Amino acid sequence: MFGTMPGMVRIVPTVTLSLGLLACRVPPSEPAAKPPATEEPAATPEHPEHPEHPEHPEHPEHDPAPREASPPQGHDPEINARYERERNPLLWQWRLESEGREVYDRRAFILETLALTQGADVADVGAGTGLFTLDLSRAVGPAGTVVAVDVQDYLLAHIEQRSAEAGLKNVRTVLATQDDAKLPPGSVDVVFLCDAYHHIEAPVPYLQSLRRALRPGGRLVVIDFDRARLPEDSWIHGHVRGSAAGFRAEIERAGFRFKREHLGLKTNFFYEFEPVP
């Protein structure tokens, strides 16, 4: 096991399963050609392009992805086993934190959209190499806390080292299992998963552990690949076990209510949920 870095608290459960709740790199897609500009009449609340219309993507009641009748397929164990075999955090950092990966290229947009407040407590679930951990730490400030959660101890040790080198004292790590994030009840305001959800092997109990960890009024933010926007013959299309609609339905069945979709990503969906009281 790895020691705790100075100025940080380490919570380490005794059970570890091999899951790299990490994102996977996908080549950037070509932007769609824009149709010729034409003059349109001003949108009114009765028009679908008006934000107050129920079919507009920014309307609170907009349903961007109809629910599937069946749950997503089971995950491929190989997508997690490789994180156990290749236990080199610098290798994973090189793979995951490089240009061409959408969540890396668009991380400033993602952080801005999260709109975190100073003093908030955030769980970076499936933190991996810490792509977002350090920036989340700066966003919540010294009065807040960021808990990096993963099932690989060597990745958490890497995050501890990076945080210490950056002088960030509000980051701590938690070693999770496949079915439990190991977060204390009512301990965080935001649970953030970026390109990590499709790696969870036991979604329902894991989601229920996240629901318990959220405080009243808290939110669950999930960013993950949208298979509908990926070429069917691509590796990543087969790698992701379900569609955006299937993932949403799975999360709702575990005790969450869909809150909103954030637009702005090409190959990933960006959903917010709130726990059902």
C-alpha angles and dihedrals in degrees: 000000000000124000123241116261119236115280093017136101120223123201111192122179119208098239123072129180124185110261125135099200087201137133126253126229118245127182113254114260124233113260114251116253113256118234118241112282115257132177112259128191115255112277116246129195087265091057120087091230093061114096091231093057112101091232094055112106092234095051111110092233096046112129105206096177122035112224119260120236091227130044121250118280120266115275124257107252090214092071089065101032093066091064088059093048098045101050097172112117093193090057091052092045090054090050099043103035102054137106116274095046106107100219090049094048092045099039093116090055091047093050092047091050092051088062094199118192127225110267096025121139112226132186113212097202115197088016094171110175093354099262091157102016098086095044091047088052092055092045095057094040130212092309091058133066135222118202113199109208125193140135095232113084094198091058092050090050088052091053091049090053094047092048093049092049089051092050093241111151099175097072123098132168136229126195108220135194129225093267103030133047089205093225119148115252114270093004105126140046097205133029111200125193118177118186087332106098096081089059095060109110099194103035101173100052090037092053090047089055089052091049091054090050094056121092121226108288091021125139140219116218118196125185116179144142117294106216091201089067095048128084109261091227094052122110093234092055089062093038095061108075099211148012128263088256092051093048091049092051090048092052092047092051088056093061107279132120121217110246109174147327121235115214125212107082123098105202101019134064117226111207134173124204136180127209116257108241 
